[in-house]
Amino acid sequence: MLPETGPEPQLPPPSTLRAYLQLVRVPNLFTAMADVVMGFLFTHAAIGGGDAWVFGLLVGASTLVYAAGVVLNDVFDFAVDARERPERPLPSGRIPLSVARKLGAGLLLVGVAWAWLGGFLAGDLRPGLVGSGLAGCVVLYDAVLKRTPLGPVTMGACRLLNVLLGMSAAVGPWGDEHWLAAAAMGTYIVGVTWFARTEAGQSRRRHLVPATAVIVGGIGLLWMVPGRCDPAELVPLLQDEPGRWSLLMAVLGALIGFRCLRAVVEPVPYRVQTAVRQCILSLVILDAAACFVVRGIPGAVMVLVLLVPTVVLGWWIEST
């Protein structure tokens, strides 16, 4: 007779916390915050008094809507991820699909509510309207447009609206410099989204090359921002030596473009995904550069500190 054996030992379940952090792409949440911090500082000389509550609500609204967007993205992509990325939280079964649906919808509703509350405190309808528009674009992208030619454009619109959300409590109407800064970040993301469309498989150079051009074009729009600002609002360094700004934009454009060109030369998933991750990280740096235009080093540093959790958490949680 075979000796009696006890029940087979049960392996500990995977970390539920890590699964949820993966689902919301937690490193990327700080890039959404960076847009709003830049936008708010671009239109406010300081954060204090009642502005602090408005600022916190707008940052929170952006973060929640972004988190909702990536959760709903995985909900709508469940079948595709089951084939291409079965290790993700939903196809692997670590998080039930029904739970993810409710989580995504809840995050979206709370995010929009916070945007309207921020607008109420600021006495302005723009935060609520922009937050609602952002949420609408997120759902439209995830549910309808992601795999169409309009997908990258819709994602760029989401980033443009995210920057405008930070600017939405500005005193007075938006100027050319505000629209241009938002358009620069939106254009950059159009390129990044286009670049990343086939990152899970073999990418094609005929897509990667124009996508890289759009990414660099976004940086080119950012280069134009100081020229649209009131000269009195520029930091003294840019008033005295405008060439410094051109040099900074040239360096950032070269570094980001070089990372993309490496993937163009060798368009395998590892190269493309690495370039996409680096482009996402660079969002924080570009936001900091935009903030520097009118708020100098202190403003830029307030944005740059968000790079720390983005990088640190990126070592543990995948950002794509």
C-alpha positions as CSV (number, residue, x, y, z in Angstrom):
1,M,0.0,0.0,0.0
2,L,1.1,3.5,-0.7
3,P,1.7,5.6,2.4
4,E,-1.0,8.1,3.2
5,T,-0.2,11.6,2.3
6,G,-1.7,14.8,3.5
7,P,-3.2,17.5,1.4
8,E,-0.9,19.1,-1.2
9,P,0.7,22.3,0.1
10,Q,-1.0,25.4,-1.3
11,L,1.3,28.0,-2.8
12,P,0.7,31.5,-1.5
13,P,-1.4,33.6,-3.9
14,P,0.3,36.3,-5.9
15,S,0.3,39.7,-4.2
16,T,-3.1,41.3,-4.7
17,L,-1.7,44.8,-4.0
18,R,0.9,44.3,-6.8
19,A,-1.8,43.2,-9.2
20,Y,-3.8,46.3,-8.6
21,L,-0.8,48.5,-8.9
22,Q,0.0,46.8,-12.2
23,L,-3.6,47.3,-13.4
24,V,-3.5,51.1,-12.9
25,R,0.1,51.3,-14.2
26,V,1.1,53.1,-11.0
27,P,4.4,54.5,-12.3
28,N,2.5,56.4,-15.1
29,L,0.1,58.1,-12.7
30,F,2.9,60.5,-11.7
31,T,3.2,61.6,-15.3
32,A,-0.4,62.6,-15.3
33,M,0.2,64.5,-12.0
34,A,3.2,66.2,-13.7
35,D,0.9,67.7,-16.4
36,V,-1.4,69.2,-13.9
37,V,1.3,70.5,-11.6
38,M,2.9,72.2,-14.6
39,G,-0.4,73.6,-15.8
40,F,-1.3,74.9,-12.4
41,L,2.1,76.5,-11.8
42,F,2.1,77.9,-15.4
43,T,-1.0,80.0,-14.4
44,H,-0.3,80.6,-10.7
45,A,2.7,82.2,-9.2
46,A,2.4,80.1,-6.0
47,I,0.2,77.5,-4.4
48,G,-1.4,78.7,-1.1
49,G,-4.6,79.5,0.7
50,G,-7.7,78.4,-1.2
51,D,-5.6,77.6,-4.2
52,A,-4.1,74.6,-2.4
53,W,-7.5,72.9,-2.2
54,V,-8.2,73.5,-5.8
55,F,-4.7,72.3,-6.8
56,G,-5.1,69.1,-4.8
57,L,-8.5,68.4,-6.3
58,L,-7.2,68.9,-9.8
59,V,-4.2,66.7,-9.3
60,G,-6.4,64.0,-7.7
61,A,-9.0,64.3,-10.5
62,S,-6.3,63.8,-13.1
63,T,-4.8,60.8,-11.3
64,L,-8.2,59.1,-10.9
65,V,-9.2,59.6,-14.5
66,Y,-5.9,58.4,-15.8
67,A,-6.1,55.3,-13.5
68,A,-9.7,54.7,-14.8
69,G,-8.4,54.9,-18.3
70,V,-5.8,52.2,-18.0
71,V,-8.2,50.0,-16.0
72,L,-10.9,50.3,-18.7
73,N,-8.3,49.9,-21.4
74,D,-7.5,46.4,-20.0
75,V,-11.2,45.6,-19.6
76,F,-11.8,46.3,-23.3
77,D,-8.6,44.6,-24.3
78,F,-9.2,41.5,-22.2
79,A,-9.4,39.1,-25.2
80,V,-6.3,40.6,-26.9
81,D,-4.3,40.5,-23.7
82,A,-5.3,36.9,-23.1
83,R,-3.4,36.1,-26.4
84,E,-0.6,38.6,-26.3
85,R,0.0,39.3,-22.6
86,P,-1.5,36.6,-20.5
87,E,0.6,37.6,-17.5
88,R,-1.4,40.8,-17.0
89,P,-3.7,41.1,-14.0
90,L,-7.0,40.4,-15.8
91,P,-6.2,37.6,-18.2
92,S,-4.1,35.9,-15.5
93,G,-7.1,35.9,-13.2
94,R,-5.5,37.8,-10.3
95,I,-8.2,40.4,-10.6
96,P,-11.7,39.4,-11.8
97,L,-12.9,41.2,-14.9
98,S,-16.2,42.2,-13.1
99,V,-14.2,43.9,-10.4
100,A,-12.1,45.8,-12.9
101,R,-15.2,47.1,-14.7
102,K,-16.6,48.5,-11.4
103,L,-13.2,49.9,-10.4
104,G,-12.7,51.7,-13.7
105,A,-16.2,53.2,-13.7
106,G,-15.8,54.2,-10.0
107,L,-12.5,55.9,-10.5
108,L,-13.8,57.8,-13.6
109,L,-16.9,59.1,-11.8
110,V,-15.0,60.2,-8.7
111,G,-12.3,61.9,-10.8
112,V,-14.9,63.9,-12.7
113,A,-16.6,64.8,-9.4
114,W,-13.4,66.1,-8.0
115,A,-12.8,68.2,-11.1
116,W,-16.3,69.8,-10.7
117,L,-15.6,70.3,-6.9
118,G,-12.3,72.0,-7.8
119,G,-14.2,74.3,-10.2
120,F,-16.8,75.1,-7.5
121,L,-14.1,76.2,-5.1
122,A,-12.3,78.2,-7.8
123,G,-15.6,79.8,-8.9
124,D,-15.0,78.6,-12.5
125,L,-16.7,76.1,-14.7
126,R,-13.6,75.2,-16.7
127,P,-12.3,72.5,-14.3
128,G,-15.5,70.6,-14.4
129,L,-15.9,71.0,-18.2
130,V,-12.3,70.0,-18.9
131,G,-12.5,67.1,-16.5
132,S,-15.7,65.8,-18.1
133,G,-14.2,66.2,-21.6
134,L,-11.1,64.3,-20.5
135,A,-13.2,61.5,-19.1
136,G,-15.2,61.4,-22.3
137,C,-12.0,61.1,-24.4
138,V,-10.7,58.4,-22.2
139,V,-13.8,56.2,-22.7
140,L,-14.0,57.0,-26.4
141,Y,-10.4,55.9,-26.8
142,D,-10.7,52.7,-24.8
143,A,-14.1,51.6,-26.1
144,V,-14.1,52.7,-29.7
145,L,-11.1,54.5,-31.2
146,K,-8.0,52.7,-29.9
147,R,-7.4,50.5,-32.9
148,T,-8.4,53.0,-35.5
149,P,-6.3,55.7,-37.1
150,L,-7.9,58.2,-34.7
151,G,-6.6,56.3,-31.7
152,P,-3.2,58.2,-31.3
153,V,-5.0,61.5,-31.9
154,T,-7.6,60.8,-29.2
155,M,-4.8,59.9,-26.7
156,G,-3.1,63.1,-27.6
157,A,-6.3,65.0,-26.9
158,C,-6.4,63.3,-23.5
159,R,-3.0,64.6,-22.6
160,L,-3.8,68.1,-24.0
161,L,-6.9,68.2,-21.8
162,N,-4.9,66.9,-18.8
163,V,-2.6,69.9,-19.1
164,L,-5.6,72.3,-19.5
165,L,-7.1,70.7,-16.4
166,G,-4.1,72.1,-14.5
167,M,-4.6,75.5,-16.2
168,S,-8.4,75.5,-15.7
169,A,-8.4,77.5,-12.5
170,A,-6.4,80.4,-14.1
171,V,-7.6,83.9,-13.5
172,G,-8.7,85.1,-16.9
173,P,-8.9,83.4,-20.3
174,W,-6.1,81.1,-21.6
175,G,-3.5,82.8,-23.8
176,D,-1.6,81.5,-26.8
177,E,1.2,80.2,-24.5
178,H,-1.3,78.0,-22.6
179,W,-2.8,76.5,-25.7
180,L,0.7,75.9,-27.2
181,A,2.1,74.2,-24.1
182,A,-0.9,71.9,-23.9
183,A,-0.7,71.2,-27.7
184,A,3.0,70.4,-27.4
185,M,2.3,67.7,-24.8
186,G,-0.7,66.4,-26.7
187,T,1.3,66.2,-30.0
188,Y,4.2,64.4,-28.2
189,I,1.7,61.8,-26.9
190,V,0.2,61.4,-30.4
191,G,3.6,60.3,-31.5
192,V,4.3,58.1,-28.5
193,T,0.9,56.3,-28.9
194,W,1.5,55.8,-32.6
195,F,5.0,54.5,-31.8
196,A,3.6,52.0,-29.2
197,R,0.7,50.6,-31.2
198,T,2.4,47.3,-32.0
199,E,4.9,47.2,-29.2
200,A,3.8,43.7,-28.1
201,G,4.8,42.2,-31.5
202,Q,6.9,43.1,-34.5
203,S,6.7,46.8,-35.2
204,R,7.2,48.2,-38.7
205,R,9.6,51.0,-39.6
206,R,7.1,52.7,-41.8
207,H,5.1,53.4,-38.6
208,L,8.0,54.0,-36.3
209,V,9.7,56.7,-38.4
210,P,6.7,59.1,-38.8
211,A,5.8,58.5,-35.1
212,T,9.3,59.5,-34.1
213,A,8.9,62.7,-36.3
214,V,5.6,63.5,-34.4
215,I,7.3,63.0,-31.1
216,V,10.1,65.4,-32.0
217,G,7.5,67.8,-33.5
218,G,5.8,68.0,-30.0
219,I,9.2,69.0,-28.6
220,G,9.4,71.6,-31.4
221,L,6.0,73.1,-30.3
222,L,7.3,73.3,-26.7
223,W,10.4,75.2,-28.0
224,M,8.0,77.8,-29.3
225,V,6.3,78.5,-25.9
226,P,8.6,81.2,-24.6
227,G,8.0,83.2,-27.8
228,R,4.3,83.3,-27.1
229,C,4.7,84.4,-23.5
230,D,4.7,88.0,-22.3
231,P,8.4,88.8,-22.0
232,A,7.9,90.2,-18.5
233,E,6.6,86.7,-17.4
234,L,9.7,84.8,-18.6
235,V,12.4,83.9,-16.1
236,P,15.3,86.3,-16.2
237,L,17.7,83.7,-17.7
238,L,15.4,83.3,-20.8
239,Q,15.0,87.0,-21.1
240,D,18.7,87.6,-21.1
241,E,19.9,84.4,-22.9
242,P,17.0,82.9,-25.0
243,G,19.6,80.7,-26.7
244,R,19.8,78.6,-23.6
245,W,16.2,77.4,-24.1
246,S,16.9,76.4,-27.7
247,L,19.9,74.4,-26.5
248,L,17.8,72.6,-23.9
249,M,15.1,71.7,-26.4
250,A,17.7,70.5,-28.9
251,V,19.3,68.3,-26.3
252,L,16.0,66.8,-25.1
253,G,14.9,66.3,-28.7
254,A,18.2,64.6,-29.6
255,L,18.1,62.3,-26.6
256,I,14.4,61.3,-27.0
257,G,14.8,60.9,-30.8
258,F,17.9,58.8,-30.4
259,R,16.1,56.4,-28.1
260,C,13.3,56.0,-30.7
261,L,15.8,55.6,-33.6
262,R,17.4,52.6,-31.9
263,A,14.0,50.9,-32.0
264,V,13.6,52.0,-35.7
265,V,16.9,50.3,-36.5
266,E,15.9,47.1,-34.6
267,P,12.1,47.1,-34.3
268,V,11.8,44.2,-31.9
269,P,9.4,44.3,-28.9
270,Y,12.2,44.9,-26.4
271,R,13.6,47.9,-28.2
272,V,10.2,49.4,-28.9
273,Q,8.9,48.9,-25.4
274,T,12.1,50.3,-23.9
275,A,11.7,53.4,-26.1
276,V,8.1,53.8,-25.1
277,R,8.9,53.6,-21.4
278,Q,11.7,56.2,-21.8
279,C,9.3,58.5,-23.7
280,I,6.8,58.2,-20.9
281,L,9.4,59.0,-18.3
282,S,10.5,62.0,-20.4
283,L,7.0,63.5,-20.1
284,V,7.9,64.6,-16.6
285,I,11.1,66.3,-17.8
286,L,9.2,68.1,-20.6
287,D,6.6,69.3,-18.1
288,A,9.4,70.5,-15.8
289,A,11.0,72.4,-18.8
290,A,7.7,74.0,-19.6
291,C,7.2,75.1,-16.0
292,F,10.8,76.5,-15.9
293,V,9.8,79.0,-18.7
294,V,7.7,81.1,-16.2
295,R,8.6,79.8,-12.7
296,G,12.3,79.1,-13.0
297,I,14.1,76.4,-11.1
298,P,11.8,76.2,-8.1
299,G,8.8,75.5,-10.3
300,A,10.7,73.0,-12.4
301,V,11.9,71.1,-9.3
302,M,8.3,70.8,-8.1
303,V,7.5,68.9,-11.3
304,L,10.8,67.0,-11.4
305,V,10.3,65.4,-8.0
306,L,7.5,63.3,-9.6
307,L,10.2,61.6,-11.6
308,V,11.5,59.8,-8.5
309,P,8.4,57.7,-7.8
310,T,7.9,57.2,-11.5
311,V,11.4,55.7,-11.8
312,V,11.4,53.8,-8.5
313,L,8.0,52.2,-8.9
314,G,8.9,51.5,-12.6
315,W,11.6,49.0,-11.3
316,W,8.8,47.0,-9.7
317,I,5.7,47.6,-11.8
318,E,5.6,47.6,-15.6
319,S,4.6,50.9,-17.1
320,T,3.4,49.5,-20.4
